[in-house]
Amino acid sequence: MDVDIWAWVGDTQRQLHETGNTGLAMAIGDVPAQALEGRYSQLDVLAPAIAQQAQNLELPWLEFYARYWHLIGRIGDRSQGAVAIADAETLVEFAGREDVRDCPGAPGAVAALALAQANTDGPGYAAERLAALSAVEVEAGSLAFAGLAEQYVAALVDAGRAEEAVTYAESAVTKLGAADREASWELGAASARALLAAGRAEDALTALDAATEFKPDDPVAKAHREGVLRALVLATLGRAQESVDALPDLDVVGDHPRVWGEWGRAVRELAASGRITNTWQLGRVLKQWIDYFAMMGAYRARAELALVAGDLAVSRQGVWQARLLADLAESAAGELRNPGDVAERIAALRAAADAVVEPEAPGPEAELVGSFDAADGFNADPERWVAWLTPLSGQDLPATRRHTTTLGFLGYPARGADIYWTMLVESGAIETADPQDVSYLTGLLIEARQDERLEQMAQRLPDAQRHLALGRLHRARERWEQAAAEGEAAVAAGAGIEASRLWSAAVQQNGDNTKGAAILRDLLDSEEIEHEDIWRMITMATAAEDWETVRAGTTKLGMPLQSTEGPIEEEMGLVRIILPAPDGSQRSVISLRTGPATARLAIPQPPGMDYNAGDLVVFEPQLLEPIPESAEEQEGFIPPFAAVSMLRPGGYTSWFFDGAAPSEADWTEFNEVMAERGWPMWVYSDENYTVTHPTSGERLPGVFGWIAVPPEVAPVEVDALLDDATERWVHPLAWLDLAKAIDVEVERHERIVKEYGL
């Protein structure tokens, strides 16, 4: 079926607009961008919602489209493995349905499953991937061809058939050229990886150079993906400085799990050459990545990165860390279908660790705790301190505190928990332990996700500590009802302000702002309460319209208000309120701050939004951007805040206008008319927007936007005012939606839209 997927998306959007599904039409256009740009929190909410709406509207192609891009967002840059395989398999089944199989994107489901399997265990799934990909018949002219070819090349490499992968990639590029299509950058990169796997690093660099100008399927990721791959190839060739120059910084790749493996391999080569400093900070980051792969079921990546991190730890003389990393690699290897030589490499890592001569401690054991406390917090090496404190840890309580918390800081909370557990729980000392030690152990167990252990420990604690520990666990796992119950019990048992904070936050998450604010208000006279607590109380009290509590909070903060009772409605300057849009993105809406945590939206919004000008919203009074340092920048700075909830809708209705821009004098008068009526107006077009002159065909400056009117204003009043305000303009303005709503001069507005190409 010769259908362009993007043409189909455009047609679908138009059809949805015409049938009144404006929000859905806006949303579907942004889903691919969310997947490729890393806006995953939006994608994870929006894509399933679109899929559900598509199912309700009996639009199976649209349902497939939403589910496919949601899956790509998970298995692409996020590199999810086993946790995504079942969903990928279900998508393949869905793509095979009679009413879906002709969708131009349907073959992409097979490629997506192959990618999920590759993320899990590439070599282990290689045969399955090759069989499934071979069964898909697509012509080189299909948009799906390059993606399927890329996955086939990767599967051949994982199967140990690197030279065959090179040949296949070259053949695919040739077929694409014959079909007047260019290879994707991703296919070119797959060819370079195949050449590298075949031991042909020079050819891999040539292939990567050739692919540089290819159009990427994922343009957002191309720069850092190409940089990492190029750095790896150059490092393999021994061209260390060029590799360093090509390698993206850690702050660039840190949010992109897909490149972590290649980045780690490149860094290992460069560290060995002395071109990159091998630090404990690097080890800490790599451990975080290893833990991420464990959560995502990316077993092969976890094992490989643990071995890379282990090699680097050995080079840093970090024996204890190398041994733990060998254990992690062994654990991951147990999940692999085809472990290959992983066991031998783990044994080699352990042997290398055993051969290392560790640095001597900075003094006698009896003085180590004091030396630790006196160490320079910026320059001290926590990995060294873990090694030096190990002989004392589990025996001496002050040393144990420092040793185990440092282990947790470096990414090994389970090891720290084991030591504390033996010392406090197994010995029976937990019942009378210092609350600080209980808190440390609780934190380590939560980080290590050892929930059963924590619950077992909690049963042996005094009431206050037991409820607080369980409350912290429930909060970490977002079990808010249980967290609230434990927080309340902890407060009753005298656990202090931390318990009150936990209880308040939990009841707020359960939707009870009144109670959440009241819990913190009871602490208002406490010396322990902090400004952050007061602002949280103010926000919750505002959402609950408990103005007395809001005023109590502002008094404590020294924030004067003009009114002394009732709702707070003051003019406190302009702010930007950040709100969600139907497409999953965010909109920044200029608003007037009316209270410590309230603002009235001042900008009209298109229909289909959940908010409009005139709405009163509650916001979180924590700046989303720092105040500029220079006075000049501060002058135009409008502080941004995140919206929390709608306090009271204004009931405004927005009407769209479009047409050729009038003269400056006419436009000034038009603005004055709207301002006199108190009707918010906002122009959404920019200087690049033009319309067509109906007779000469020349391009004219255009203008379009929205006018919002309060609920007491009838649509006919808006139409009459627009008629009067624009009747002397050289070119007419169109407000077709309004005309249709009141059935007045619809044909005239349709003619304006057509003649001016609006």
Secondary structure as the mmCIF struct_conf table of DSSP 4:
data_model
#
loop_
_struct_conf.conf_type_id
_struct_conf.id
_struct_conf.beg_label_comp_id
_struct_conf.beg_label_asym_id
_struct_conf.beg_label_seq_id
_struct_conf.end_label_comp_id
_struct_conf.end_label_asym_id
_struct_conf.end_label_seq_id
HELX_RH_AL_P HELX_RH_AL_P1 ILE A 5 GLU A 18
TURN_TY1_P TURN_TY1_P1 THR A 19 GLY A 20
HELX_RH_AL_P HELX_RH_AL_P2 THR A 22 ILE A 28
TURN_TY1_P TURN_TY1_P2 GLY A 29 ASP A 30
HELX_RH_AL_P HELX_RH_AL_P3 VAL A 31 GLU A 37
TURN_TY1_P TURN_TY1_P3 GLY A 38 GLY A 38
HELX_RH_AL_P HELX_RH_AL_P4 TYR A 40 ASN A 56
TURN_TY1_P TURN_TY1_P4 LEU A 57 GLU A 58
HELX_RH_AL_P HELX_RH_AL_P5 PRO A 60 ILE A 75
TURN_TY1_P TURN_TY1_P5 GLY A 76 ARG A 78
HELX_RH_AL_P HELX_RH_AL_P6 ALA A 82 ALA A 95
TURN_TY1_P TURN_TY1_P6 GLY A 96 GLY A 96
BEND BEND1 ARG A 97 ARG A 97
TURN_TY1_P TURN_TY1_P7 GLU A 98 ASP A 102
BEND BEND2 CYS A 103 CYS A 103
TURN_TY1_P TURN_TY1_P8 PRO A 104 PRO A 107
HELX_RH_AL_P HELX_RH_AL_P7 GLY A 108 SER A 134
TURN_TY1_P TURN_TY1_P9 ALA A 135 ALA A 135
TURN_TY1_P TURN_TY1_P10 ALA A 140 GLY A 141
BEND BEND3 SER A 142 SER A 142
TURN_TY1_P TURN_TY1_P11 LEU A 143 ALA A 144
HELX_RH_AL_P HELX_RH_AL_P8 PHE A 145 ASP A 158
TURN_TY1_P TURN_TY1_P12 ALA A 159 GLY A 160
HELX_RH_AL_P HELX_RH_AL_P9 ALA A 162 ALA A 178
TURN_TY1_P TURN_TY1_P13 ALA A 179 ASP A 180
HELX_LH_PP_P HELX_LH_PP_P1 GLU A 182 SER A 184
HELX_RH_AL_P HELX_RH_AL_P10 TRP A 185 ALA A 197
TURN_TY1_P TURN_TY1_P14 ALA A 198 GLY A 199
HELX_RH_AL_P HELX_RH_AL_P11 ALA A 201 ALA A 211
TURN_TY1_P TURN_TY1_P15 THR A 212 GLU A 213
BEND BEND4 PHE A 214 PHE A 214
HELX_LH_PP_P HELX_LH_PP_P2 LYS A 215 PRO A 216
BEND BEND5 ASP A 217 ASP A 218
HELX_RH_AL_P HELX_RH_AL_P12 PRO A 219 THR A 236
TURN_TY1_P TURN_TY1_P16 LEU A 237 GLY A 238
HELX_RH_AL_P HELX_RH_AL_P13 ALA A 240 ALA A 246
BEND BEND6 LEU A 247 LEU A 247
HELX_LH_PP_P HELX_LH_PP_P3 PRO A 248 ASP A 249
HELX_RH_AL_P HELX_RH_AL_P14 LEU A 250 VAL A 253
TURN_TY1_P TURN_TY1_P17 GLY A 254 ASP A 255
HELX_RH_3T_P HELX_RH_3T_P1 PRO A 257 VAL A 259
HELX_RH_AL_P HELX_RH_AL_P15 TRP A 260 ALA A 272
TURN_TY1_P TURN_TY1_P18 SER A 273 GLY A 274
BEND BEND7 ARG A 275 ILE A 276
HELX_RH_AL_P HELX_RH_AL_P16 TRP A 280 MET A 296
TURN_TY1_P TURN_TY1_P19 GLY A 297 GLY A 297
HELX_RH_AL_P HELX_RH_AL_P17 TYR A 299 SER A 315
TURN_TY1_P TURN_TY1_P20 ARG A 316 GLN A 317
HELX_RH_AL_P HELX_RH_AL_P18 VAL A 319 ALA A 333
TURN_TY1_P TURN_TY1_P21 GLY A 334 GLU A 335
BEND BEND8 ARG A 337 ARG A 337
TURN_TY1_P TURN_TY1_P22 GLY A 340 ASP A 341
HELX_RH_AL_P HELX_RH_AL_P19 VAL A 342 ASP A 354
TURN_TY1_P TURN_TY1_P23 ALA A 355 ALA A 355
HELX_LH_PP_P HELX_LH_PP_P4 GLU A 358 ALA A 361
BEND BEND9 PRO A 362 GLY A 363
HELX_RH_3T_P HELX_RH_3T_P2 GLU A 365 GLU A 367
HELX_RH_AL_P HELX_RH_AL_P20 LEU A 368 ALA A 374
BEND BEND10 ALA A 375 ALA A 375
TURN_TY1_P TURN_TY1_P24 GLY A 377 ASN A 379
HELX_RH_AL_P HELX_RH_AL_P21 PRO A 382 LEU A 389
TURN_TY1_P TURN_TY1_P25 THR A 390 GLN A 395
BEND BEND11 ASP A 396 ASP A 396
HELX_RH_AL_P HELX_RH_AL_P22 LEU A 397 PHE A 409
TURN_TY1_P TURN_TY1_P26 LEU A 410 GLY A 411
HELX_RH_AL_P HELX_RH_AL_P23 PRO A 413 TYR A 420
HELX_RH_PI_P HELX_RH_PI_P1 TRP A 421 VAL A 425
TURN_TY1_P TURN_TY1_P27 GLU A 426 GLY A 428
HELX_RH_3T_P HELX_RH_3T_P3 ALA A 429 THR A 432
HELX_RH_AL_P HELX_RH_AL_P24 PRO A 435 GLU A 447
TURN_TY1_P TURN_TY1_P28 ALA A 448 ARG A 449
HELX_RH_AL_P HELX_RH_AL_P25 ASP A 451 ALA A 458
TURN_TY1_P TURN_TY1_P29 GLN A 459 ARG A 460
BEND BEND12 LEU A 461 LEU A 461
HELX_RH_AL_P HELX_RH_AL_P26 ASP A 463 ALA A 476
TURN_TY1_P TURN_TY1_P30 ARG A 477 GLU A 478
HELX_RH_AL_P HELX_RH_AL_P27 TRP A 480 ALA A 492
TURN_TY1_P TURN_TY1_P31 ALA A 493 GLY A 494
HELX_RH_AL_P HELX_RH_AL_P28 ILE A 497 GLN A 509
TURN_TY1_P TURN_TY1_P32 ASN A 510 GLY A 511
HELX_RH_AL_P HELX_RH_AL_P29 ASN A 513 ARG A 521
TURN_TY1_P TURN_TY1_P33 ASP A 522 ASP A 525
TURN_TY1_P TURN_TY1_P34 GLU A 527 GLU A 528
HELX_RH_AL_P HELX_RH_AL_P30 HIS A 531 ALA A 543
TURN_TY1_P TURN_TY1_P35 ALA A 544 GLU A 545
HELX_RH_AL_P HELX_RH_AL_P31 TRP A 547 LEU A 557
TURN_TY1_P TURN_TY1_P36 GLY A 558 GLY A 558
BEND BEND13 GLN A 562 GLN A 562
BEND BEND14 THR A 564 PRO A 567
STRN STRN1 LEU A 574 PRO A 580
TURN_TY1_P TURN_TY1_P37 PRO A 582 ASP A 583
BEND BEND15 GLY A 584 GLY A 584
STRN STRN2 GLN A 586 ARG A 593
BEND BEND16 GLY A 595 ALA A 597
STRN STRN3 THR A 598 LEU A 601
BEND BEND17 ILE A 603 ILE A 603
TURN_TY1_P TURN_TY1_P38 PRO A 607 GLY A 608
BEND BEND18 MET A 609 ASP A 610
TURN_TY1_P TURN_TY1_P39 ALA A 613 GLY A 614
STRN STRN4 LEU A 616 GLU A 620
BEND BEND19 GLN A 622 GLN A 622
BEND BEND20 LEU A 624 GLU A 625
HELX_LH_PP_P HELX_LH_PP_P5 PRO A 626 PRO A 628
BEND BEND21 GLU A 629 SER A 630
HELX_RH_AL_P HELX_RH_AL_P32 ALA A 631 GLU A 635
TURN_TY1_P TURN_TY1_P40 GLY A 636 GLY A 636
STRN STRN5 PRO A 640 ARG A 648
STRN STRN6 THR A 653 ALA A 660
HELX_RH_AL_P HELX_RH_AL_P33 GLU A 664 ARG A 677
TURN_TY1_P TURN_TY1_P41 GLY A 678 GLY A 678
STRN STRN7 MET A 681 VAL A 683
TURN_TY1_P TURN_TY1_P42 GLU A 687 ASN A 688
STRN STRN8 THR A 690 THR A 692
TURN_TY1_P TURN_TY1_P43 PRO A 694 SER A 696
STRN STRN9 ARG A 699 VAL A 709
TURN_TY1_P TURN_TY1_P44 PRO A 711 GLU A 712
BEND BEND22 VAL A 713 VAL A 713
HELX_RH_AL_P HELX_RH_AL_P34 PRO A 715 THR A 726
TURN_TY1_P TURN_TY1_P45 GLU A 727 ARG A 728
BEND BEND23 VAL A 730 HIS A 731
STRN STRN10 LEU A 733 ALA A 734
HELX_RH_AL_P HELX_RH_AL_P35 LEU A 736 ILE A 742
TURN_TY1_P TURN_TY1_P46 ASP A 743 ASP A 743
BEND BEND24 VAL A 744 GLU A 745
HELX_RH_AL_P HELX_RH_AL_P36 VAL A 746 GLU A 755
TURN_TY1_P TURN_TY1_P47 TYR A 756 GLY A 757
#
